[in-house]
Amino acid sequence: MQKTAYGSWLFPVGILKTPAGLGIRLPAQMLRIMRMLSFLLFVAFLSVKAEGVAQNVSINGKDLTLKQIFASVEKQTGYVVFLNQEMMDEINKKMSLDVHNMPLPSLLDILFKEKPIDYIIQGKTIILSPKTIRLAKEPGLSLFPPPRPVKGKVTDENGHPLAGASISVKNAKTVGITEADGTFSVNVDEGDVIVISYVEHESKEIKISAAMIASGMISVVLNKSLSELNEVKVNAGYYTVKARERTGSISKVSTKTIEQQPVTNPLSALAGRVPGLEIVQASGLVGSAFKVQIRGQNSIASGTNPLMIIDGVPFPLESIGNSQVSTQLVSGVGIGAVSPLNSINPQDIESIEILKDADATAIYGSRGSNGVILITTKKGTAGKTKYEVGYNAGISKVSRFMKVMNIEEYLAMRMEAFSLEGKTPTSTDVDVNGTWDKTRDINWQKVLTGNASRRNRYFASVSGGTDRTRLLLKGTYETETTVFPGDMKYGRASGIVNINHRSTDNKFSINFSAIYSTDNNNNIATDLYKHAILLPPNTPDLVLPDGSLNWNLGPKENPLKYLNQRYEGHAKNLNTNAIIEYKILESLTARISAGYSDYRLDEQMINPMSLMYDPVQNPSTANSYTRSNIANRGNWNFEPQLNYGRDFGHSRIELLAGMSFQKMNAAGSTRMAYGFPSDYLIYNFKAALTTTIYNADDIKYAYSAGFGRINYNYDGKYILNLTARRDASSRFGPENRSANFGAVGAAWIFSREQFIDHHLP
């Protein structure tokens, strides 16, 4: 089925649902004369402008296209435009315009007065469509009755709803998608054919009957596409295998899924998408750490982090940060400090494979005992040189606040407490004794955590090449703020380069990839939410008219003082890898993979004098201090291997033998300095009265291993997979440094048996 693409030239974010029934049904003879478009638009995008932006516009110019006009409208009002691709001719026509402070609907009426275009305003989105023309069968007769709505639900063969499945009506060009629960609604007539399709599933066509229209509800089940399952290959680490023929438990998340997630850490894109993979983030703050487990807790004291490999280079998930410095808000209790994967841009990733069971992970030996996560970055594609420059933005807010008492309920509760104890308010009970305004009613949750977190991403890339040589260059810069007051934000700049070359005789190939990124996290060190729910609703303003903090809050402290307590983290990451392959014989290939990674982190937690309660009246309580952690980790690996694969009649055998060498050096120190004479000197450790070194680490790690694989496939139906590895690690004592690992996996694709294929097609 050919799909019609829709889009806009703006940069909207989010999803907008439009009502069904924008199309009409014409007689067959009229369809041969004129092509009428009746489309159902489910997908549009929300503007990222703040609420309350003015809806009046002023535009003056000659020879302006509608595209230019709506670009100005978006800039002035925040409204974005979504249109059908077939309307581009009208959009590119030029006109002159001179309006001043005109309401947006009045401007739209002027623009489309003599054009075959209708518009609908939904939220902050303007939806354009061709004007509807209603035709009668004959002069004097009534018009055709409008199509009737039919609702439905799309699920997979296991009954799970399929969100985002495409819904279209044949010969009507009506396109839409299912909701998160798999439901949809479409206007149809008896005899219409709707087409439902979903990625990696077989499409299905349903002819609408009178009974379906009468019931108003249809159920659709889409089966997994076996043809696509045969062709899709998954990365199993040292080899690739067809998804249908794998014997181990391997899950794959593609770039299409990753790119749709507005996240800064690749682990966030995996949350809730892979069975058996548990991902918990320390907090909602950008840059905070993650706890990762594959199929549960495997160790009590030695950690449960899986082995992470990026383009063939081991990338330890263990943070080199210090939880005393990064604070619980960023590191989380029992999770660890800063996540090293913050430095990897999710938009640079082509796919992520998760290896979960013994058959899939045994080839990695002891390092794969907690599972393996394989990240493959994007590569250039053959063809004309392609330039891409883009920008996207997002906005997020606290989705739900705790229900708290209003001022009447609060005062009644407080007075009832006094009554039950037989007491009356004293001079210190400023919230109920009349000192504070008893009519003031503030929900401090919205004041302290009600800001909108704004995310902006800018990127540019160049890709292209021939079938022999391909190149990809891409750079990205992004920032994200928080929901707290103040100017805290997270920023990251990253670049990726990938070069592929293959000789003319197809015997020699080389692939080089490199990722470099730097991220800066300027964040709050204390969660203001826990303070927001404890403030009485009639608490006075936290900031005085002169801009200073209000310290006269009775027994309550001013939570805005924690804005001065900052966490600052600066990280740099370099990850490079080169893979060289040479085909010695038609069935024998030699391969060498070599990589290097370098990760550096400098983080500080600042506790200035201005954090102390009422430092003017009680200067003796002011005791400023700084915690600092500086760490780096360098890692290189070298892996030679031989691959053999050959067919013998109905049988195919694949052999793999290789070795792995890895060496890592890590160093770091954590120190604390306190007693600074001034907040202006708090970054200078020499100005402190006392300096203490908590720890100084210098860790060296060496690893070597030999591994092998035997895979036997008979007639595409019976598969046997044997993997083995012998490890040697410096992390164990001299007598226990080596160990053996192995696994056996088997599969029977019974659908290829003739008696199954004939009776259960």
Secondary structure in CASP SS format (residue, H / E / C, confidence):
PFRMAT SS
TARGET T0000
AUTHOR 0000-0000-0000
METHOD secondary structure of the structure
MODEL  1
M C 1.00
Q C 1.00
K C 1.00
T C 1.00
A C 1.00
Y C 1.00
G E 1.00
S C 1.00
W C 1.00
L C 1.00
F C 1.00
P C 1.00
V E 1.00
G C 1.00
I C 1.00
L C 1.00
K C 1.00
T C 1.00
P C 1.00
A C 1.00
G C 1.00
L C 1.00
G C 1.00
I C 1.00
R C 1.00
L C 1.00
P C 1.00
A H 1.00
Q H 1.00
M H 1.00
L H 1.00
R C 1.00
I C 1.00
M C 1.00
R C 1.00
M C 1.00
L C 1.00
S C 1.00
F C 1.00
L C 1.00
L C 1.00
F C 1.00
V C 1.00
A C 1.00
F C 1.00
L E 1.00
S C 1.00
V C 1.00
K C 1.00
A C 1.00
E C 1.00
G C 1.00
V C 1.00
A C 1.00
Q C 1.00
N E 1.00
V E 1.00
S E 1.00
I E 1.00
N E 1.00
G E 1.00
K E 1.00
D E 1.00
L E 1.00
T E 1.00
L H 1.00
K H 1.00
Q H 1.00
I H 1.00
F H 1.00
A H 1.00
S H 1.00
V H 1.00
E H 1.00
K H 1.00
Q H 1.00
T H 1.00
G C 1.00
Y C 1.00
V E 1.00
V E 1.00
F E 1.00
L E 1.00
N C 1.00
Q H 1.00
E H 1.00
M H 1.00
M H 1.00
D H 1.00
E H 1.00
I H 1.00
N C 1.00
K C 1.00
K E 1.00
M E 1.00
S E 1.00
L E 1.00
D E 1.00
V E 1.00
H E 1.00
N E 1.00
M E 1.00
P E 1.00
L H 1.00
P H 1.00
S H 1.00
L H 1.00
L H 1.00
D H 1.00
I H 1.00
L H 1.00
F C 1.00
K C 1.00
E C 1.00
K C 1.00
P C 1.00
I E 1.00
D E 1.00
Y E 1.00
I E 1.00
I E 1.00
Q E 1.00
G C 1.00
K C 1.00
T E 1.00
I E 1.00
I E 1.00
L E 1.00
S E 1.00
P E 1.00
K C 1.00
T C 1.00
I C 1.00
R C 1.00
L C 1.00
A E 1.00
K C 1.00
E C 1.00
P C 1.00
G C 1.00
L C 1.00
S C 1.00
L E 1.00
F C 1.00
P C 1.00
P C 1.00
P C 1.00
R E 1.00
P E 1.00
V E 1.00
K E 1.00
G E 1.00
K E 1.00
V E 1.00
T E 1.00
D E 1.00
E C 1.00
N C 1.00
G C 1.00
H C 1.00
P E 1.00
L C 1.00
A C 1.00
G C 1.00
A C 1.00
S E 1.00
I E 1.00
S E 1.00
V E 1.00
K C 1.00
N C 1.00
A C 1.00
K C 1.00
T E 1.00
V E 1.00
G E 1.00
I E 1.00
T C 1.00
E C 1.00
A C 1.00
D C 1.00
G C 1.00
T E 1.00
F E 1.00
S E 1.00
V E 1.00
N E 1.00
V E 1.00
D C 1.00
E C 1.00
G C 1.00
D C 1.00
V E 1.00
I E 1.00
V E 1.00
I E 1.00
S E 1.00
Y C 1.00
V C 1.00
E C 1.00
H E 1.00
E C 1.00
S C 1.00
K E 1.00
E E 1.00
I E 1.00
K E 1.00
I C 1.00
S C 1.00
A H 1.00
A H 1.00
M H 1.00
I H 1.00
A H 1.00
S H 1.00
G C 1.00
M E 1.00
I E 1.00
S E 1.00
V E 1.00
V E 1.00
L E 1.00
N C 1.00
K E 1.00
S C 1.00
L H 1.00
S H 1.00
E H 1.00
L H 1.00
N H 1.00
E H 1.00
V C 1.00
K E 1.00
V E 1.00
N E 1.00
A C 1.00
G C 1.00
Y C 1.00
Y C 1.00
T E 1.00
V E 1.00
K E 1.00
A H 1.00
R H 1.00
E H 1.00
R C 1.00
T C 1.00
G C 1.00
S C 1.00
I E 1.00
S E 1.00
K E 1.00
V E 1.00
S E 1.00
T H 1.00
K H 1.00
T H 1.00
I H 1.00
E H 1.00
Q C 1.00
Q C 1.00
P C 1.00
V C 1.00
T C 1.00
N C 1.00
P H 1.00
L H 1.00
S H 1.00
A H 1.00
L H 1.00
A C 1.00
G C 1.00
R C 1.00
V C 1.00
P C 1.00
G C 1.00
L E 1.00
E E 1.00
I E 1.00
V E 1.00
Q E 1.00
A C 1.00
S C 1.00
G C 1.00
L C 1.00
V C 1.00
G C 1.00
S C 1.00
A C 1.00
F E 1.00
K E 1.00
V E 1.00
Q E 1.00
I E 1.00
R C 1.00
G C 1.00
Q C 1.00
N C 1.00
S C 1.00
I C 1.00
A C 1.00
S C 1.00
G C 1.00
T C 1.00
N C 1.00
P C 1.00
L E 1.00
M E 1.00
I E 1.00
I E 1.00
D C 1.00
G C 1.00
V E 1.00
P E 1.00
F C 1.00
P C 1.00
L C 1.00
E C 1.00
S C 1.00
I C 1.00
G C 1.00
N C 1.00
S H 1.00
Q H 1.00
V H 1.00
S H 1.00
T H 1.00
Q H 1.00
L H 1.00
V H 1.00
S H 1.00
G C 1.00
V C 1.00
G C 1.00
I C 1.00
G C 1.00
A C 1.00
V C 1.00
S C 1.00
P H 1.00
L H 1.00
N H 1.00
S H 1.00
I C 1.00
N C 1.00
P H 1.00
Q H 1.00
D H 1.00
I E 1.00
E E 1.00
S E 1.00
I E 1.00
E E 1.00
I E 1.00
L E 1.00
K C 1.00
D C 1.00
A H 1.00
D H 1.00
A H 1.00
T H 1.00
A H 1.00
I H 1.00
Y H 1.00
G H 1.00
S H 1.00
R H 1.00
G H 1.00
S C 1.00
N C 1.00
G C 1.00
V E 1.00
I E 1.00
L E 1.00
I E 1.00
T E 1.00
T E 1.00
K C 1.00
K C 1.00
G C 1.00
T C 1.00
A C 1.00
G E 1.00
K E 1.00
T E 1.00
K E 1.00
Y E 1.00
E E 1.00
V E 1.00
G E 1.00
Y E 1.00
N E 1.00
A E 1.00
G E 1.00
I E 1.00
S E 1.00
K C 1.00
V C 1.00
S C 1.00
R C 1.00
F C 1.00
M C 1.00
K C 1.00
V C 1.00
M C 1.00
N C 1.00
I H 1.00
E H 1.00
E H 1.00
Y H 1.00
L H 1.00
A H 1.00
M H 1.00
R H 1.00
M H 1.00
E H 1.00
A H 1.00
F H 1.00
S H 1.00
L H 1.00
E H 1.00
G C 1.00
K C 1.00
T C 1.00
P C 1.00
T C 1.00
S C 1.00
T C 1.00
D C 1.00
V C 1.00
D C 1.00
V C 1.00
N C 1.00
G C 1.00
T C 1.00
W C 1.00
D C 1.00
K C 1.00
T C 1.00
R C 1.00
D C 1.00
I C 1.00
N C 1.00
W H 1.00
Q H 1.00
K H 1.00
V H 1.00
L H 1.00
T H 1.00
G C 1.00
N C 1.00
A C 1.00
S E 1.00
R E 1.00
R E 1.00
N E 1.00
R E 1.00
Y E 1.00
F E 1.00
A E 1.00
S E 1.00
V E 1.00
S E 1.00
G E 1.00
G E 1.00
T C 1.00
D C 1.00
R C 1.00
T E 1.00
R E 1.00
L E 1.00
L E 1.00
L E 1.00
K E 1.00
G E 1.00
T E 1.00
Y E 1.00
E E 1.00
T E 1.00
E E 1.00
T E 1.00
T C 1.00
V C 1.00
F C 1.00
P C 1.00
G C 1.00
D C 1.00
M C 1.00
K E 1.00
Y E 1.00
G E 1.00
R E 1.00
A E 1.00
S E 1.00
G E 1.00
I E 1.00
V E 1.00
N E 1.00
I E 1.00
N E 1.00
H E 1.00
R E 1.00
S C 1.00
T C 1.00
D C 1.00
N C 1.00
K C 1.00
F E 1.00
S E 1.00
I E 1.00
N E 1.00
F E 1.00
S E 1.00
A E 1.00
I E 1.00
Y E 1.00
S E 1.00
T E 1.00
D E 1.00
N E 1.00
N E 1.00
N E 1.00
N E 1.00
I E 1.00
A C 1.00
T C 1.00
D C 1.00
L C 1.00
Y H 1.00
K H 1.00
H H 1.00
A H 1.00
I C 1.00
L C 1.00
L C 1.00
P C 1.00
P C 1.00
N C 1.00
T C 1.00
P C 1.00
D C 1.00
L C 1.00
V E 1.00
L C 1.00
P C 1.00
D C 1.00
G C 1.00
S C 1.00
L E 1.00
N C 1.00
W C 1.00
N C 1.00
L C 1.00
G C 1.00
P C 1.00
K C 1.00
E C 1.00
N C 1.00
P H 1.00
L H 1.00
K H 1.00
Y H 1.00
L H 1.00
N H 1.00
Q C 1.00
R E 1.00
Y E 1.00
E E 1.00
G E 1.00
H E 1.00
A E 1.00
K E 1.00
N E 1.00
L E 1.00
N E 1.00
T E 1.00
N E 1.00
A E 1.00
I E 1.00
I E 1.00
E E 1.00
Y E 1.00
K E 1.00
I E 1.00
L E 1.00
E C 1.00
S C 1.00
L E 1.00
T E 1.00
A E 1.00
R E 1.00
I E 1.00
S E 1.00
A E 1.00
G E 1.00
Y E 1.00
S E 1.00
D E 1.00
Y E 1.00
R E 1.00
L E 1.00
D E 1.00
E E 1.00
Q E 1.00
M E 1.00
I E 1.00
N E 1.00
P C 1.00
M H 1.00
S H 1.00
L H 1.00
M C 1.00
Y C 1.00
D C 1.00
P C 1.00
V C 1.00
Q C 1.00
N C 1.00
P H 1.00
S H 1.00
T H 1.00
A C 1.00
N C 1.00
S C 1.00
Y E 1.00
T E 1.00
R E 1.00
S E 1.00
N E 1.00
I E 1.00
A E 1.00
N E 1.00
R E 1.00
G E 1.00
N E 1.00
W E 1.00
N E 1.00
F E 1.00
E E 1.00
P E 1.00
Q E 1.00
L E 1.00
N E 1.00
Y E 1.00
G E 1.00
R E 1.00
D E 1.00
F E 1.00
G C 1.00
H C 1.00
S E 1.00
R E 1.00
I E 1.00
E E 1.00
L E 1.00
L E 1.00
A E 1.00
G E 1.00
M E 1.00
S E 1.00
F E 1.00
Q E 1.00
K E 1.00
M E 1.00
N E 1.00
A E 1.00
A E 1.00
G E 1.00
S E 1.00
T E 1.00
R E 1.00
M E 1.00
A E 1.00
Y E 1.00
G C 1.00
F C 1.00
P C 1.00
S C 1.00
D H 1.00
Y H 1.00
L H 1.00
I C 1.00
Y C 1.00
N C 1.00
F H 1.00
K H 1.00
A H 1.00
A C 1.00
L C 1.00
T E 1.00
T E 1.00
T E 1.00
I E 1.00
Y E 1.00
N E 1.00
A E 1.00
D E 1.00
D E 1.00
I E 1.00
K E 1.00
Y E 1.00
A E 1.00
Y E 1.00
S E 1.00
A E 1.00
G E 1.00
F E 1.00
G E 1.00
R E 1.00
I E 1.00
N E 1.00
Y E 1.00
N E 1.00
Y E 1.00
D C 1.00
G C 1.00
K C 1.00
Y E 1.00
I E 1.00
L E 1.00
N E 1.00
L E 1.00
T E 1.00
A E 1.00
R E 1.00
R E 1.00
D E 1.00
A E 1.00
S E 1.00
S C 1.00
R C 1.00
F C 1.00
G C 1.00
P H 1.00
E H 1.00
N H 1.00
R C 1.00
S E 1.00
A E 1.00
N E 1.00
F E 1.00
G E 1.00
A E 1.00
V E 1.00
G E 1.00
A E 1.00
A E 1.00
W E 1.00
I C 1.00
F H 1.00
S H 1.00
R H 1.00
E C 1.00
Q H 1.00
F H 1.00
I H 1.00
D H 1.00
H H 1.00
H H 1.00
L C 1.00
P C 1.00
END
